[in-house]
Amino acid sequence: MADQDLTGQVALVTGASTGIGRHLATGLAARGAAVAGMARGAERLAAAMAEVAEVTGARTLAVPADVTDRAAVGAAVARAVEEFGRIDLLVNNAGLIDPVEVPIWEADPDEWWRVVDSHVHGAHVLVSAVVPDMVRRGSGRVVNLGSGMGVRAHVDYSAYSVGKTGLMRITEALAAAGAEHGVRAFDIAPGVIETDMTHSMAMWDGFTDWTPPERVVAMVGAVAAGELDAWTGRLLSAMADDLDTMRATTPEGVGRQLRLRPYTEGDAFANR
């Protein structure tokens, strides 16, 4: 599959120093985009963005911030806009995972909430900082890194599941409100990418059938290029979906949106 040409675009990727975020920063830069990377660790982030620039020849910028820190995010976004002029693509990738595999009643409440907060509050802080300028310009795209755990709870990762479900609602709300302003939003479930995070999860001990990170990069690249605009407000899977098929498909109804399944054909509440 040919890579998309994103020359002239500007992307902001959170969690960009490691894992999926690092793959996305490199892949978008290789396609010609200027990339601002955000993460908490300033030194590691600066090294990562310098390496992306060296490997791809693209313009990069390290803007360190904790995604849940509104002031720090605001300053980081302002710095990126000062450097690059605007942000065309926001990728909300940063987020924590439950530190231990336990049922929800055994989870430490503060740790549990910290995980949910990273996904839901963090994404909203970024949306609040970035999207108003997209609305003013009449154009912009937001990708939220979702998960299959957002549509079906995992008994040992309840906080992550709740966070990813909340993220899907943010995507849908953003897509609905942003439609008249040219702003589109997407959930992309990356599959099981081999990262430090997945290696920290006991459920993946011994797992070998990793999703190639190139599939995630290609799907996000297709979003940035406007090839998947028909899927705004919906969930895509880098692991399960064929990109060419998704490009050629216009979804109908509430397909790939989070909905209550009716318990009978005449379940009036579920069909509201």
C-alpha contacts under 8 A as a table, 3 or more apart, distances in Angstrom:
res1	aa1	res2	aa2	distance
3	D	31	R	6.66
3	D	218	A	7.17
3	D	221	G	7.82
4	Q	31	R	6.12
4	Q	218	A	7.94
4	Q	221	G	6.21
4	Q	222	A	6.68
4	Q	225	A	6.62
5	D	31	R	5.28
5	D	32	G	6.27
5	D	225	A	7.42
6	L	9	Q	5.59
6	L	28	L	7.42
6	L	31	R	5.34
6	L	32	G	4.96
6	L	33	A	5.14
6	L	221	G	7.78
6	L	224	A	7.37
6	L	225	A	6.55
7	T	31	R	6.82
7	T	32	G	4.19
7	T	33	A	5.22
7	T	34	A	7.93
8	G	32	G	7.04
8	G	33	A	6.08
8	G	34	A	7.33
9	Q	32	G	7.55
9	Q	33	A	4.92
9	Q	34	A	6.33
9	Q	87	I	7.69
9	Q	88	D	6.05
9	Q	89	L	7.74
10	V	33	A	5.49
10	V	34	A	4.77
10	V	35	V	5.89
10	V	36	A	7.68
10	V	84	F	6.97
10	V	86	R	6.80
10	V	87	I	5.10
10	V	88	D	5.25
10	V	89	L	6.40
11	A	28	L	7.68
11	A	33	A	6.63
11	A	34	A	6.24
11	A	35	V	4.87
11	A	36	A	6.18
11	A	87	I	5.83
11	A	88	D	5.94
11	A	89	L	4.59
11	A	90	L	5.90
11	A	91	V	7.48
12	L	35	V	5.87
12	L	36	A	4.73
12	L	37	G	5.86
12	L	38	M	7.34
12	L	87	I	6.69
12	L	89	L	6.25
12	L	90	L	4.95
12	L	91	V	6.12
13	V	16	A	5.73
13	V	21	G	6.49
13	V	24	L	7.49
13	V	25	A	6.56
13	V	35	V	7.30
13	V	36	A	6.39
13	V	37	G	5.06
13	V	38	M	6.11
13	V	90	L	6.20
13	V	91	V	4.76
13	V	92	N	6.46
13	V	93	N	6.84
14	T	21	G	6.55
14	T	37	G	6.00
14	T	38	M	4.56
14	T	39	A	5.94
14	T	67	V	7.71
14	T	91	V	6.34
14	T	92	N	5.56
14	T	93	N	5.29
14	T	94	A	5.21
15	G	18	T	6.71
15	G	19	G	7.94
15	G	20	I	7.96
15	G	21	G	5.18
15	G	22	R	7.43
15	G	37	G	7.35
15	G	38	M	5.82
15	G	39	A	4.79
15	G	40	R	7.85
15	G	92	N	7.95
15	G	93	N	5.72
15	G	94	A	4.29
15	G	95	G	7.58
16	A	19	G	7.60
16	A	20	I	7.58
16	A	21	G	4.08
16	A	22	R	4.61
16	A	23	H	7.97
16	A	24	L	7.57
16	A	25	A	6.30
16	A	37	G	5.09
16	A	38	M	5.69
16	A	39	A	5.99
16	A	45	L	7.05
16	A	48	A	7.82
16	A	93	N	7.91
16	A	94	A	7.85
17	S	21	G	6.57
17	S	22	R	5.22
17	S	37	G	7.30
17	S	38	M	7.57
17	S	39	A	6.36
17	S	44	R	6.42
17	S	45	L	4.79
17	S	48	A	5.44
17	S	49	M	7.40
18	T	21	G	5.96
18	T	22	R	4.80
18	T	23	H	7.77
18	T	48	A	7.93
19	G	22	R	5.43
19	G	23	H	6.54
19	G	194	E	7.83
19	G	195	T	5.11
19	G	196	D	6.79
19	G	197	M	7.72
20	I	23	H	5.04
20	I	24	L	6.12
20	I	93	N	7.57
20	I	193	I	7.37
20	I	195	T	7.34
20	I	213	P	7.09
21	G	24	L	5.03
21	G	25	A	6.10
21	G	93	N	6.16
21	G	94	A	7.56
22	R	25	A	5.10
22	R	26	T	6.21
22	R	48	A	7.52
23	H	26	T	5.26
23	H	27	G	5.98
23	H	213	P	6.76
23	H	214	E	7.84
23	H	217	V	7.03
24	L	27	G	4.99
24	L	28	L	5.89
24	L	216	V	7.67
24	L	217	V	5.47
24	L	220	V	7.90
25	A	28	L	5.45
25	A	29	A	6.07
25	A	35	V	6.36
25	A	37	G	7.00
25	A	52	V	7.23
26	T	29	A	5.17
26	T	30	A	6.03
26	T	52	V	5.47
26	T	56	T	7.24
27	G	30	A	5.05
27	G	31	R	6.41
27	G	214	E	7.88
27	G	217	V	5.83
27	G	218	A	7.99
28	L	31	R	5.11
28	L	32	G	6.69
28	L	33	A	5.63
28	L	34	A	7.86
28	L	35	V	7.27
28	L	217	V	7.25
28	L	221	G	6.57
29	A	32	G	5.14
29	A	33	A	4.78
29	A	34	A	5.99
29	A	35	V	6.17
29	A	52	V	7.33
29	A	53	A	7.66
29	A	56	T	6.18
29	A	57	G	7.87
29	A	58	A	5.50
29	A	59	R	7.64
29	A	60	T	7.91
30	A	33	A	7.26
30	A	56	T	5.10
30	A	57	G	7.73
30	A	58	A	7.04
31	R	221	G	7.96
32	G	58	A	6.36
33	A	58	A	6.86
33	A	59	R	7.73
34	A	58	A	5.94
34	A	59	R	4.89
34	A	60	T	5.73
34	A	84	F	7.57
35	V	58	A	7.74
35	V	59	R	6.51
35	V	60	T	4.78
35	V	61	L	6.44
36	A	60	T	5.56
36	A	61	L	4.59
36	A	62	A	5.86
36	A	63	V	6.68
36	A	80	A	6.35
37	G	45	L	7.28
37	G	49	M	6.78
37	G	60	T	7.49
37	G	61	L	6.20
37	G	62	A	5.10
37	G	63	V	6.00
37	G	64	P	7.69
38	M	45	L	7.24
38	M	62	A	6.26
38	M	63	V	5.07
38	M	64	P	5.10
38	M	65	A	6.18
38	M	76	A	7.91
39	A	42	A	7.07
39	A	45	L	6.29
39	A	63	V	7.36
39	A	64	P	5.13
39	A	65	A	5.62
39	A	66	D	6.40
39	A	67	V	7.71
39	A	94	A	7.64
40	R	45	L	7.83
40	R	64	P	5.49
40	R	65	A	4.98
40	R	66	D	4.95
40	R	67	V	7.93
41	G	44	R	5.64
41	G	45	L	5.98
41	G	64	P	6.59
41	G	65	A	7.88
42	A	45	L	5.13
42	A	46	A	6.04
42	A	62	A	7.70
42	A	63	V	7.77
42	A	64	P	5.17
42	A	65	A	7.93
43	E	46	A	5.25
43	E	47	A	6.36
44	R	47	A	5.19
44	R	48	A	6.17
45	L	48	A	5.03
45	L	49	M	6.15
45	L	62	A	6.11
45	L	64	P	7.02
46	A	49	M	5.28
46	A	50	A	6.10
46	A	61	L	7.82
46	A	62	A	5.32
47	A	50	A	5.15
47	A	51	E	6.19
48	A	51	E	5.14
48	A	52	V	6.24
49	M	52	V	5.00
49	M	53	A	6.20
49	M	60	T	5.95
49	M	61	L	6.35
49	M	62	A	6.02
50	A	53	A	5.15
50	A	54	E	6.21
50	A	60	T	7.19
51	E	54	E	4.99
51	E	55	V	6.08
52	V	55	V	5.23
52	V	56	T	5.98
52	V	57	G	7.79
52	V	58	A	7.62
52	V	60	T	7.35
53	A	56	T	5.36
53	A	57	G	5.09
53	A	58	A	5.13
53	A	59	R	6.01
53	A	60	T	5.83
54	E	57	G	5.57
54	E	58	A	7.76
61	L	80	A	7.21
63	V	76	A	5.14
63	V	77	V	7.66
63	V	79	R	7.31
63	V	80	A	7.20
64	P	76	A	6.80
65	A	69	D	7.14
65	A	72	A	5.41
65	A	73	V	5.71
65	A	76	A	6.76
66	D	69	D	5.39
66	D	72	A	6.93
66	D	73	V	7.00
67	V	70	R	7.28
67	V	72	A	7.92
67	V	73	V	6.18
67	V	94	A	7.49
67	V	118	S	7.12
67	V	122	G	4.73
67	V	123	A	7.36
67	V	125	V	6.85
67	V	126	L	6.97
68	T	73	V	7.79
68	T	117	D	7.39
68	T	118	S	6.37
68	T	121	H	6.11
68	T	122	G	4.54
68	T	125	V	6.54
69	D	72	A	5.41
69	D	73	V	6.07
69	D	122	G	7.93
69	D	125	V	7.78
70	R	73	V	5.18
70	R	74	G	6.01
70	R	125	V	6.03
71	A	74	G	5.10
71	A	75	A	6.26
72	A	75	A	5.21
72	A	76	A	6.14
73	V	76	A	4.97
73	V	77	V	6.03
73	V	125	V	7.39
73	V	126	L	6.94
73	V	129	A	7.28
74	G	77	V	5.26
74	G	78	A	6.12
74	G	129	A	5.87
75	A	78	A	5.09
75	A	79	R	6.17
76	A	79	R	5.06
76	A	80	A	6.30
77	V	80	A	5.04
77	V	81	V	6.18
77	V	129	A	6.80
77	V	130	V	6.99
78	A	81	V	5.14
78	A	82	E	6.02
79	R	82	E	5.01
79	R	83	E	6.20
80	A	83	E	5.11
80	A	84	F	5.94
80	A	85	G	7.55
80	A	86	R	7.52
80	A	87	I	7.80
81	V	84	F	5.16
81	V	85	G	4.64
81	V	86	R	4.77
81	V	87	I	6.65
82	E	85	G	5.64
82	E	86	R	7.79
84	F	87	I	7.62
86	R	133	D	7.77
87	I	90	L	7.04
87	I	130	V	7.21
87	I	134	M	7.56
87	I	140	G	7.67
88	D	134	M	7.28
88	D	139	S	7.36
88	D	140	G	4.98
88	D	141	R	6.34
88	D	224	A	7.99
89	L	140	G	6.12
89	L	141	R	4.97
89	L	142	V	5.71
89	L	143	V	7.57
89	L	224	A	6.44
90	L	130	V	7.53
90	L	141	R	6.47
90	L	142	V	4.73
90	L	143	V	6.19
91	V	142	V	5.93
91	V	143	V	4.74
91	V	144	N	5.95
91	V	145	L	7.43
92	N	123	A	6.01
92	N	126	L	7.65
92	N	142	V	7.62
92	N	143	V	6.17
92	N	144	N	4.81
92	N	145	L	6.14
93	N	144	N	6.43
93	N	145	L	5.24
94	A	118	S	7.34
94	A	119	H	7.19
94	A	122	G	7.94
95	G	115	V	7.02
95	G	118	S	5.03
95	G	119	H	5.18
95	G	122	G	7.88
96	L	114	R	7.82
96	L	115	V	5.05
96	L	116	V	7.90
96	L	118	S	6.16
96	L	119	H	7.34
96	L	160	Y	7.42
97	I	115	V	5.99
97	I	157	Y	7.54
97	I	159	A	7.51
97	I	160	Y	5.65
97	I	197	M	7.61
98	D	101	E	7.00
98	D	111	E	7.64
98	D	112	W	6.75
98	D	115	V	6.46
98	D	157	Y	5.75
98	D	158	S	7.61
98	D	159	A	6.23
98	D	160	Y	6.26
99	P	111	E	7.85
100	V	107	A	7.93
100	V	156	D	7.79
101	E	156	D	4.55
101	E	157	Y	6.26
101	E	201	M	7.97
101	E	202	A	7.49
102	V	106	E	6.01
102	V	107	A	6.29
102	V	155	V	7.51
102	V	156	D	4.80
102	V	157	Y	7.31
103	P	106	E	5.62
103	P	107	A	6.71
103	P	155	V	5.84
103	P	156	D	5.27
103	P	157	Y	7.74
103	P	158	S	7.41
104	I	107	A	5.28
104	I	155	V	7.44
104	I	156	D	7.27
104	I	157	Y	7.97
104	I	158	S	6.03
104	I	159	A	7.96
107	A	111	E	7.44
107	A	112	W	6.28
108	D	111	E	5.36
108	D	112	W	5.92
109	P	112	W	4.98
109	P	113	W	6.08
110	D	113	W	5.23
110	D	114	R	6.13
111	E	114	R	5.04
111	E	115	V	6.53
112	W	115	V	5.47
112	W	116	V	6.64
112	W	159	A	5.46
113	W	116	V	5.04
113	W	117	D	5.84
113	W	159	A	7.03
114	R	117	D	5.01
114	R	118	S	6.19
115	V	118	S	5.28
115	V	119	H	6.83
115	V	159	A	5.94
115	V	160	Y	6.35
115	V	163	G	7.11
116	V	119	H	5.50
116	V	120	V	6.12
116	V	121	H	7.77
116	V	159	A	5.53
116	V	160	Y	6.33
116	V	162	V	6.50
116	V	163	G	4.43
117	D	120	V	5.32
117	D	121	H	4.93
117	D	122	G	6.47
117	D	163	G	7.26
118	S	121	H	5.95
118	S	122	G	4.94
118	S	123	A	7.59
118	S	163	G	7.79
119	H	122	G	5.40
119	H	123	A	5.91
119	H	163	G	5.27
119	H	164	K	6.70
119	H	166	G	7.88
119	H	167	L	6.60
120	V	123	A	5.34
120	V	124	H	6.27
120	V	163	G	5.81
120	V	164	K	7.67
120	V	166	G	6.00
120	V	167	L	5.63
120	V	170	I	7.86
121	H	124	H	5.13
121	H	125	V	6.10
122	G	125	V	5.20
122	G	126	L	6.43
123	A	126	L	5.22
123	A	127	V	6.12
123	A	144	N	7.81
123	A	167	L	7.37
124	H	127	V	4.92
124	H	128	S	5.94
124	H	170	I	7.57
125	V	128	S	5.13
125	V	129	A	6.26
126	L	129	A	5.07
126	L	130	V	5.96
127	V	130	V	5.26
127	V	131	V	5.30
128	S	131	V	6.03
128	S	132	P	6.86
129	A	132	P	6.97
130	V	133	D	6.16
130	V	134	M	6.97
131	V	134	M	4.87
131	V	135	V	6.18
131	V	140	G	7.56
131	V	183	V	7.96
132	P	135	V	5.05
132	P	136	R	6.29
133	D	136	R	4.95
133	D	137	R	6.18
134	M	137	R	5.11
134	M	138	G	5.89
134	M	139	S	5.30
134	M	140	G	5.11
134	M	182	G	8.00
134	M	183	V	6.72
135	V	138	G	4.94
135	V	139	S	6.46
135	V	140	G	7.56
135	V	178	G	7.29
135	V	181	H	5.39
135	V	182	G	7.08
135	V	183	V	6.66
136	R	181	H	7.88
138	G	181	H	4.99
138	G	182	G	4.92
138	G	183	V	6.92
139	S	181	H	6.81
139	S	182	G	4.59
139	S	183	V	5.34
140	G	182	G	6.54
140	G	183	V	4.76
140	G	184	R	6.44
141	R	183	V	5.65
141	R	184	R	4.82
141	R	185	A	5.66
141	R	186	F	7.96
141	R	223	V	7.60
141	R	224	A	6.84
142	V	183	V	7.80
142	V	184	R	6.32
142	V	185	A	4.60
142	V	186	F	6.28
143	V	185	A	5.83
143	V	186	F	4.89
143	V	187	D	5.86
143	V	188	I	6.89
143	V	220	V	7.36
143	V	223	V	8.00
144	N	167	L	7.08
144	N	168	M	7.88
144	N	171	T	7.03
144	N	185	A	7.65
144	N	186	F	6.14
144	N	187	D	4.86
144	N	188	I	6.33
145	L	187	D	5.82
145	L	188	I	5.10
145	L	189	A	5.86
145	L	190	P	7.03
146	G	150	G	6.81
146	G	164	K	5.76
146	G	167	L	7.15
146	G	168	M	7.14
146	G	187	D	5.42
146	G	188	I	5.25
146	G	189	A	4.45
146	G	190	P	7.22
146	G	235	L	7.67
147	S	150	G	5.35
147	S	151	V	7.63
147	S	164	K	6.35
147	S	188	I	7.43
147	S	189	A	4.52
147	S	190	P	6.96
147	S	191	G	7.31
148	G	151	V	5.60
148	G	152	R	6.46
148	G	189	A	6.59
148	G	191	G	7.97
149	M	152	R	4.99
149	M	153	A	5.34
149	M	154	H	6.12
149	M	160	Y	7.42
149	M	161	S	4.90
149	M	164	K	6.89
149	M	165	T	7.69
150	G	153	A	6.66
150	G	160	Y	7.95
150	G	161	S	5.02
150	G	162	V	6.68
150	G	163	G	7.42
150	G	164	K	4.54
150	G	165	T	4.18
150	G	166	G	7.83
150	G	168	M	7.38
151	V	161	S	7.88
151	V	165	T	6.46
151	V	258	L	6.90
152	R	161	S	7.48
153	A	157	Y	7.70
153	A	158	S	6.53
153	A	161	S	5.46
153	A	162	V	7.62
154	H	157	Y	5.27
154	H	158	S	5.92
154	H	161	S	6.48
155	V	158	S	6.03
157	Y	160	Y	5.51
157	Y	161	S	6.21
158	S	161	S	5.02
158	S	162	V	6.11
159	A	162	V	5.13
159	A	163	G	6.05
160	Y	163	G	5.03
160	Y	164	K	6.12
161	S	164	K	5.26
161	S	165	T	6.15
162	V	165	T	5.12
162	V	166	G	6.16
163	G	166	G	5.16
163	G	167	L	6.19
164	K	167	L	4.87
164	K	168	M	6.38
165	T	168	M	5.19
165	T	169	R	6.71
166	G	169	R	5.18
166	G	170	I	6.42
167	L	170	I	4.98
167	L	171	T	6.29
168	M	171	T	5.05
168	M	172	E	6.34
168	M	187	D	6.54
168	M	235	L	7.81
168	M	258	L	7.38
169	R	172	E	5.12
169	R	173	A	6.06
169	R	258	L	7.85
170	I	173	A	5.15
170	I	174	L	5.96
171	T	174	L	5.15
171	T	175	A	6.06
171	T	185	A	5.58
171	T	186	F	6.09
171	T	187	D	6.60
171	T	233	G	5.67
171	T	234	R	7.64
172	E	175	A	5.10
172	E	176	A	6.10
172	E	185	A	7.30
172	E	186	F	8.00
172	E	233	G	4.49
172	E	234	R	7.00
172	E	257	Q	7.91
173	A	176	A	5.22
173	A	177	A	6.10
173	A	233	G	7.73
174	L	177	A	5.25
174	L	178	G	5.62
174	L	183	V	7.95
174	L	184	R	7.43
174	L	185	A	6.34
174	L	233	G	7.57
175	A	178	G	5.11
175	A	179	A	5.80
175	A	183	V	6.80
175	A	184	R	5.20
175	A	185	A	5.04
175	A	186	F	7.80
175	A	232	T	6.13
175	A	233	G	5.00
176	A	179	A	5.56
176	A	233	G	7.22
177	A	180	E	7.14
178	G	181	H	5.16
178	G	182	G	6.27
178	G	183	V	4.64
178	G	184	R	6.36
179	A	182	G	5.43
179	A	183	V	5.65
179	A	184	R	6.44
180	E	183	V	7.59
184	R	229	D	7.05
184	R	232	T	5.45
184	R	233	G	7.27
185	A	232	T	5.21
185	A	233	G	5.46
185	A	234	R	7.90
186	F	231	W	7.08
186	F	232	T	5.32
186	F	233	G	5.32
186	F	234	R	5.67
186	F	235	L	6.37
186	F	236	L	7.58
187	D	233	G	7.27
187	D	234	R	6.00
187	D	235	L	4.53
187	D	236	L	6.07
188	I	216	V	7.98
188	I	220	V	7.89
188	I	235	L	5.71
188	I	236	L	4.74
188	I	237	S	5.58
188	I	238	A	6.76
189	A	235	L	7.15
189	A	236	L	6.14
189	A	237	S	4.70
189	A	238	A	6.10
189	A	239	M	7.59
190	P	193	I	7.03
190	P	211	T	7.70
190	P	213	P	7.88
190	P	215	R	7.91
190	P	216	V	5.62
190	P	237	S	6.11
190	P	238	A	4.97
190	P	239	M	6.20
191	G	210	W	7.93
191	G	211	T	5.80
191	G	237	S	6.98
191	G	238	A	6.24
191	G	239	M	4.90
191	G	240	A	7.92
192	V	198	T	7.48
192	V	210	W	5.49
192	V	211	T	5.31
192	V	239	M	7.83
193	I	198	T	7.19
193	I	210	W	5.45
193	I	211	T	5.12
193	I	212	P	6.60
193	I	213	P	6.20
194	E	198	T	6.12
194	E	199	H	7.08
194	E	210	W	5.99
194	E	211	T	7.54
195	T	198	T	5.32
195	T	199	H	6.22
196	D	199	H	5.13
196	D	200	S	6.23
197	M	200	S	5.11
197	M	201	M	6.73
198	T	201	M	5.24
198	T	204	W	6.62
199	H	202	A	7.51
199	H	204	W	6.70
199	H	205	D	7.16
201	M	204	W	5.84
201	M	205	D	7.25
202	A	205	D	5.32
204	W	207	F	5.14
207	F	210	W	7.50
211	T	215	R	7.49
211	T	239	M	6.14
212	P	215	R	5.81
212	P	216	V	7.66
213	P	216	V	5.34
213	P	217	V	6.45
214	E	217	V	4.98
214	E	218	A	6.00
215	R	218	A	5.13
215	R	219	M	6.24
215	R	238	A	5.60
215	R	239	M	7.17
216	V	219	M	5.20
216	V	220	V	6.20
216	V	238	A	5.25
216	V	239	M	7.94
217	V	220	V	5.24
217	V	221	G	5.92
218	A	221	G	4.94
218	A	222	A	6.10
219	M	222	A	5.01
219	M	223	V	6.35
219	M	238	A	6.49
219	M	243	L	6.79
220	V	223	V	5.02
220	V	224	A	6.22
221	G	224	A	5.02
221	G	225	A	6.16
222	A	225	A	5.06
222	A	226	G	6.35
222	A	227	E	5.22
222	A	228	L	6.33
223	V	226	G	5.22
223	V	227	E	5.79
223	V	228	L	5.27
223	V	229	D	6.86
224	A	227	E	7.61
226	G	229	D	5.52
227	E	247	R	5.95
228	L	231	W	5.64
228	L	232	T	7.50
228	L	246	M	7.02
228	L	247	R	5.63
229	D	232	T	5.54
230	A	249	T	7.81
230	A	250	T	5.64
230	A	251	P	7.04
231	W	234	R	5.56
231	W	235	L	7.77
231	W	250	T	7.13
231	W	251	P	6.74
233	G	257	Q	7.34
234	R	255	G	7.62
234	R	256	R	5.28
234	R	257	Q	5.28
235	L	256	R	5.28
235	L	257	Q	6.47
236	L	241	D	6.91
236	L	256	R	7.48
237	S	240	A	5.32
237	S	241	D	5.32
238	A	241	D	5.83
238	A	242	D	7.87
241	D	245	T	7.69
241	D	246	M	7.18
242	D	245	T	5.34
242	D	246	M	6.34
243	L	246	M	5.08
243	L	247	R	6.17
244	D	247	R	5.10
244	D	248	A	6.42
245	T	248	A	5.22
245	T	249	T	6.18
246	M	249	T	5.07
246	M	250	T	7.79
251	P	255	G	6.36
252	E	255	G	6.22
254	V	257	Q	5.42
254	V	258	L	7.97
254	V	259	R	7.71
259	R	270	A	7.79
260	L	270	A	5.49
261	R	270	A	6.28
262	P	265	E	6.73
262	P	266	G	7.86
262	P	267	D	5.47
262	P	269	F	7.85
262	P	270	A	5.00
262	P	271	N	7.08
263	Y	267	D	6.21
263	Y	270	A	7.97
264	T	267	D	5.20
267	D	270	A	5.69
267	D	271	N	6.60
268	A	271	N	5.33
268	A	272	R	6.50
269	F	272	R	5.47
